């Protein structure tokens, strides 16, 4: 095996990860070094005030775990505080649209910032390098600036849809944020412009010099708490002090002789295992890749898992999640009969709207010792809030809580909401065969699923699997990327399925993957956001 491989959603991050591997760091070091760069060069997709899940496999040390760092609702939250503000639920199930967008932009949208704590936890437990070293490339990108990529600019200019405001408010609504992203002539930085963020660089230097506790209990924490209090935010010093990453054993499943290791609720791995169990009953290869029947069968599995997720999956610390039932082969057999009978599963939505934007990124790393890391981290939804002088943007992860009391995803103090984050490792002969994950909100599990099927059922390389056209069904409508054949769409419509074709060629999560065959890795990086694979 080479020294390793990195697949990341940003070229700068892929290069940073490979630099760490070449300097002798392990997969954990490389993943954190790359992720810190991601926070600097893709600051609305992720950040140190975000959330996520890291899947770690270190065979020489007998370690296989997931580090869950889901943002939690601040202690000041009340379960009924937004129930009178509901306009509609997003059609893809990614949160609710409320009057004034109070749940997704501004100070009340912010859950506990978990990412920095998790990075430090991972390095202390499993890394060989210190965060103070690994943060230096990110500091350089803050100080020297990065070229605004098309993906970054496209997010800023995403138009209003489904009742939400246009994304431009995320970078222009608040003065401290506007100072970073708007030029002196009043225009946003354009593609190819050099964007510097010296305030973030200074914050990162302070963290390097004084440690992560500076962010959660020190001077930076005081600045955060003061800003929140001044602007009627929910987050307090006590919430910051309570931030703690958690380790959990992976959630396991099987598919056609492969062993699947993924994450537990409130992450999305439960959906992956449920869908794979159902699809194991069908000869997908015989149907033909992306044929009308293949799309129908896989879409029905997606819809079944979506209905179950909406009704039954939440934070297991607050709601009983029937993991055993939903991931059982017996349950899958029952659902298979429904699909074979050509029954169409209905996905309920509360005043359904339209599909929403995605605000997440991903990193996959394997190293020469057989270690593997796959990590999805995110702002959930960028809140638009930057504390004056600190430079980083806070998450807006309150957006995906259910504002209706009494539901699996309802608001409660200290609670995490469901997230489709599902960093996954597929094992063949007890060794990692496919390491993957994706950003993409509710489409994450659907993108991961299709890349897994592409590799496991159709024998594709990681690159072929990531580049293949995708579709999704997270509502009653089957959504198609523009490279799905129109003939297939006509057949689906003739069978009574509503469809929606997207203009994008690459759509429905941005999957990153590394496949390992005979000790040799090959990788795929989703091109929609300018992803890149590099061998060390």
Secondary structure, 3 states (H helix, E strand, C coil): CCCEEEEECCHHHHHHHHHHHHCCCCHHHHHHHHHHHHHHHCCCCCCCCCEEEEEEEEHHHCEEEEEEECCCCCCCCCCCCCHHHEEEECCCCCCEEEHHHCCCCCHHHCCCCCHHHHHHHHHHHHCCCCHHHHCHHHHHHHHHCEECCHHHHHHHCCCCCCCCCCCHHHHHCCHHHHHHHECCCCCECCCCCEECCHHHHHHHHHHHHHCCHHHHCCHHHHHHHHHHHHCCCCCCHHHHHCCCCEEECCEEEEECCEEEEECCCCCCHHHHHHHHHHHCCCCHHHHCCCCHHHHHHHHHHHHHHHHHHHHHCCCCCCCCCCHHHHCCHHHHHHHHHHHHCCCCCCCCCCCCCCCCCCCEEEEEEEECCCCEEEEEEECCCEEEEECCCCCCEEECHHHHCECCCCCCCECCCCCCCCCCCCCEEEEECCEEEEEEEEECHHHHHHHHHHHHHHHHCCCCCHHHHHHCCCEECCCCCEEECCCCCHHHHHHHHHCCCCEEECCCCCCCCEEEEEEEECCEEEEEECHHHCCEEEEC
